Amino acid sequence: MNRKKAIIIGSGIGGLALGIRLQSLGFDTTLFEKLDAPGGRAYVRKADGFIFDMGPTVLTVPHFIEELFSLQRDAAALGEPDFPAEIMDPADRIKSGITSGPNTAKYVKIIPILPFYRIYFDDGTYFDYDGDPESTRRQIEAIEPDDLAGYDKFHDAAKAIFDRGFIELGYTYFGDLFSMLKVAPDLVKLDAVRPLFSFVKDCFKSPKLQQVFSFEPLLVGGNPLKVPAIYAMIHFVEKTWGIHFAMGGTGELVNGFVRKFEELGGTIRYDSEVTKIDVEGSLFGKKIAKGITLADGTQHTADLVVSNGDYAHTYSKLIEPQYRLINQDLRVKLTKQSMSILVIYFGFRADGLEDLDLRHHNIILGPRYEALLTEIFDKKVLSKDFSQYLHVPSLTDPSMAPPGHHAAYTLVPVPNNASGIDWDVEGPKLTDKVLTFLEERGYIPELKSRLVYQSHVTPDYFEGTLNSYLGNGFGVEPVLTQSAFFRPHNRSEDISNLYLVGASSQPGGGTPSVMMCAKMTAREVAKNFGISPEVVNGVAPAPSKPAPETAPETAPEVAKV
């Protein structure tokens, strides 16, 4: 069989997920990775016996993971239900052992985490969010009894948004304006387009509860004051499937994806930075992606090219201007980028801290909320105070640290590099300030004297090492004007056989979203190459000659989303 060749730039979770899917569609796929190991933003740092996930640590919707580990070589599987009925009952999360499905368990062990988050307020009190209705209502009543009715209102509205925005429309690819206009009235009716924080404030009068039910978009690079209220569905995504942890860290999930990809016949090349996407064509004629050029000058050809890299970097740095009529430099520069982060990785002695009052996932909120968000996202200044996400995985998995120690990282949202902040100066100062805070506030008593390992990354790491424009931490910022059709397209409007996958493209950032993105992009590839989703005797039809980009209606539909 004459197999088509595919190239994917970057081995982040989105790139690996798409690589697995392309192998199942019958392509010979090679991933080219700049770093010496896989993961991209989910790269792993190991030092002095500690294991640190450098990026994502929150896993939701384990069905998406199980689906990837269930795929077979040359067996197109794009027509199956995106949300099978058996995964839709929250009670089944425990009853059916859905946390780690049978195929997932062959590669990685995934366990549920409770509470999902412990959310600390600046006065030292906290809210344990675990998705349990009784626990949630009991804690709401303790903070503000009058907000119980507001929670019912929020719960019902979030459920409606979840049903329509995630279950029914989550896999919709908005490749043209009409596809978005068809669903816009429904989203307006659900009140899902106004800012999330405004939506939440209508339900809760307690500032504490307003923060509890609006902070989650920060974990995907969104400003709660500006992301559309459709992000209220995150509450129901977590409530339905819970929060999970891959034993050994998210890096073990990445390793599982690598193993699956290679078992399906895929190839990964590390230490292979791509400096150019090779394109054939003229300014006003048809332009086709033909392969890539590496930093060492070597060229590799393929029938299609996919970038799992940053949107702005992909178009402005890897593709020559004459091939970009739509994604020109001005459009790229005008696209709003998410905020960045300072992440501190540290290991400390645990002796005498047997009663450490922390959980696996801790959100530690500062004294200001709205003002702090405005300074980070809009004013782009380094604030005098901060909020942080403190991750202590060794509380769940002691193998992440040497015996008698804990491994942790704490993530502090900061402006991206449009700020002009000198991180060589400010990075160490902020790091010391954050660690001092954790010690003096009693989160980790005597922390500085207990430290045995410490390092940090700033927006400069994201810009210089991960090729992330302006050092953004999460790709294109998820605001209303950069959502759906207005978000970078998974299938390039400029160049045939060029695709995007990952946080910058549709539907957006976060580990579940980039796995959804991989499936959406795979469907676009299948349409273009005339591949049917039906499996015949376990084998998909061989890829045929690419269908014309200008006439996608001639290619068979992959699946209704």
Summary of the structure (lengths in Angstrom):
residues: 561
radius of gyration: 22.9
end to end distance: 29.8
largest distance: 70.1
contacts: 1964
relative contact order: 0.17
helix: 39%
strand: 19%
